[in-house]
Amino acid sequence: MDDQDPIQAIPDASFPDHRAAVRRRKLAEAVEFWDVTLTGVWLHYVSLGGELTEYELDAYLHEAYFMTPYQHDILAEAVNELIDMLPPPPRAPLTNEPEL
């Protein structure tokens, strides 16, 4: 019988760690803060090569599903691109600024 630990026996296995949990939480916070829709995020994620279903992506954002670091990076890129497309928030004009 093999006494090897089955988890350690899997080469290059990616298991969630503390840093992965922090990255997932910050990604979910960005989605919530910028109020981007789950469907919009999923569509953009898939267009960049993401492989998860919309349901799996939702579960990932709610810490109920695990995705590989590669898929996380595709999702983060999709979210960041969507955020970059949003108009800047309105700012309060100073008295010495020209009117638009």
GIBELPE-V420866 format. One record per pair of residues at least 12 apart in sequence whose C-alpha atoms are under 7 Angstrom apart, sorted by sequence separation. I is the first residue (numbers start at 0). J is the second residue. D is the distance in whole Angstrom. If there is no record, write none. Layout:
i:I j:J d:D
i:I j:J d:D
//
This chain:
i:41 j:53 d:6
i:38 j:53 d:7
i:49 j:70 d:6
i:49 j:73 d:6
i:47 j:73 d:7
i:44 j:73 d:6
i:44 j:74 d:5
i:27 j:60 d:5
i:44 j:77 d:5
i:43 j:77 d:6
i:23 j:60 d:7
i:40 j:77 d:7
i:40 j:78 d:6
i:30 j:78 d:7
i:26 j:75 d:7
i:33 j:82 d:7
i:13 j:67 d:7
//
